[in-house]
Amino acid sequence: MNRRPLLALLATAAVVLTGCTSEGHGDDDSTAPKAGTLRVLASSELSDMTAVLDRVRKDTGVTVRPTYMGTLDAIDLVARGKADGRYDALWLSSDDYLRLRPEAAKKVVSETSIMSSPVAIGVRTAAVRSLGWKPADVTWSQVEQAVEAGRLTYGMTDPARSNSGFATLVSVASALSGAQSALTDADVTKATPRLKKFFKGQTLTSGSSGWLASAYQRRGNVDALLNYESVLQGIPGLTVIRPSDGVITADYPFSSLASTSAATREDVRRVTEDLRTTAVQKLITDTTHRRPVVASVAPAAGLDTSRRRELPFPGSRSVADGLISAYENDLRRPSRTVYVLDTSGSMEGDRLSRLKAALTGLTSDFRNREEVTLMPFGSAVKSVSTHVVDDKADLDAIRKDTDALHADGDTAVYTSLEKAYAQLKPSQETFTSIVLMTDGENTTGAKVGDFDDFYDKLSADRQQIPVFPILFGDSSRAELQHIADLTGGRLFDGRQGSLDGAFEEIRGYQ
């Protein structure tokens, strides 16, 4: 399934990221800017630039007010004209994808690279020794061989939602296909058998680099991470490797939006110039592990300075969308998810209607081979229905079960979660998770202490199944945050924005 092109998915995600996610996104972007303030739409990974932006404000008198969002989602926002009048500048990890969309590219002027960070592989140092690798010589083919031999597992972000994941996917596809120029459909077809072997090693997925790093450290049984070098440098115990057969590099261009005034563009110019001064470039590389673009500034200690081949970005949007579709439906491990859905009496009316609409809309995003279990509950679990997505009939069956949901009873959150864990059998062949949606606090059945005891007694592999709770209605943030923290999941907020948006954002973690 999941037949929609990548960019079609992003319209919903953009709504999520501006209103529903639990991560911070900077100041409110809807108000008119004050004099000397730039409203900047920035890639979420740039939240580590606070010290740099403080220095820029002191140097120039211009305050940069960022709103953080996934790079691909930000590009979609620009392309649909939703950034006009709300933002003054863009600061994304890359504008490569933006250039594939003419309606987005025409809205951006004066792109200037600020720093760079290549895709890399962070491997546990013990695993590097076990594999007998010399970090300077490792290729993507060697990684493929280690995976095929069962000697290497890794995590990476979802390419449909994260630019680091997409850049990694392109790097691997380019290297394994032997493409000598920008990827073509024929290259992707040629590389597909090898890519299938390669992605058998992916045992951890995520919608964000931050959660990926946390989950990696929590689990302790994943050998490596594929991400930007700057992200990997901040994780203890990793040997960071740039494959010698080539990578794609993020260059973080700072750009004016064409809809801005001449005065605003002057502020953008001043900020851009300051970001490229020797002092600020040194601050950037020392504090964020990104590479300076000014030749007189040396990269921070620990960054390998040997040259690597720069792989070209896909030359057409159809190739990019086709690569994403292949990854989602054929290359990656399938997902297995239990949706634990509050259908207690308090959900009667508009809340239940919104839940049904969100789930019905989500079905068009389900992937081939995905296992979906609906577990509605009130005073107890009401039913359990499981579907493996293969064709339209399976999606119709999920929609039919969704339409049959009805509201009654109390709210047995913890008893229902225990049932969900009993329903799932951990597997090395799937990405397994639980999604919990409730509009109220637990009122019957097992209490929080009972669930904590239950979780402590689970086997180690079951404890690796995360719960992703969604705040909705009158649910308790503290209660749901505890569940997320205990199980290694992440809390999503469906109250400030759309409930369907919260479900959509979770897709990056399944």
Secondary structure as GFF3:
##gff-version 3
##sequence-region A 1 510
A	DSSP	alpha_helix	6	19	.	.	.	ID=ss1
A	DSSP	beta_strand	37	43	.	.	.	ID=ss2
A	DSSP	three_ten_helix	44	49	.	.	.	ID=ss3
A	DSSP	alpha_helix	50	60	.	.	.	ID=ss4
A	DSSP	beta_strand	63	69	.	.	.	ID=ss5
A	DSSP	alpha_helix	71	79	.	.	.	ID=ss6
A	DSSP	beta_strand	89	91	.	.	.	ID=ss7
A	DSSP	alpha_helix	96	99	.	.	.	ID=ss8
A	DSSP	alpha_helix	102	105	.	.	.	ID=ss9
A	DSSP	beta_strand	108	113	.	.	.	ID=ss10
A	DSSP	beta_strand	115	124	.	.	.	ID=ss11
A	DSSP	alpha_helix	125	131	.	.	.	ID=ss12
A	DSSP	three_ten_helix	135	137	.	.	.	ID=ss13
A	DSSP	alpha_helix	140	148	.	.	.	ID=ss14
A	DSSP	beta_strand	154	157	.	.	.	ID=ss15
A	DSSP	alpha_helix	163	177	.	.	.	ID=ss16
A	DSSP	alpha_helix	185	198	.	.	.	ID=ss17
A	DSSP	three_ten_helix	199	201	.	.	.	ID=ss18
A	DSSP	beta_strand	202	206	.	.	.	ID=ss19
A	DSSP	alpha_helix	209	219	.	.	.	ID=ss20
A	DSSP	beta_strand	224	228	.	.	.	ID=ss21
A	DSSP	alpha_helix	229	233	.	.	.	ID=ss22
A	DSSP	beta_strand	238	241	.	.	.	ID=ss23
A	DSSP	beta_strand	249	250	.	.	.	ID=ss24
A	DSSP	beta_strand	253	257	.	.	.	ID=ss25
A	DSSP	alpha_helix	262	275	.	.	.	ID=ss26
A	DSSP	alpha_helix	278	288	.	.	.	ID=ss27
A	DSSP	beta_strand	291	292	.	.	.	ID=ss28
A	DSSP	alpha_helix	317	326	.	.	.	ID=ss29
A	DSSP	pi_helix	327	331	.	.	.	ID=ss30
A	DSSP	beta_strand	335	342	.	.	.	ID=ss31
A	DSSP	three_ten_helix	345	347	.	.	.	ID=ss32
A	DSSP	alpha_helix	350	362	.	.	.	ID=ss33
A	DSSP	three_ten_helix	363	365	.	.	.	ID=ss34
A	DSSP	beta_strand	371	377	.	.	.	ID=ss35
A	DSSP	beta_strand	385	388	.	.	.	ID=ss36
A	DSSP	alpha_helix	392	403	.	.	.	ID=ss37
A	DSSP	alpha_helix	413	423	.	.	.	ID=ss38
A	DSSP	beta_strand	431	438	.	.	.	ID=ss39
A	DSSP	alpha_helix	448	456	.	.	.	ID=ss40
A	DSSP	three_ten_helix	462	464	.	.	.	ID=ss41
A	DSSP	beta_strand	467	471	.	.	.	ID=ss42
A	DSSP	alpha_helix	477	487	.	.	.	ID=ss43
A	DSSP	beta_strand	492	493	.	.	.	ID=ss44
A	DSSP	alpha_helix	499	506	.	.	.	ID=ss45
A	DSSP	three_ten_helix	507	509	.	.	.	ID=ss46
###
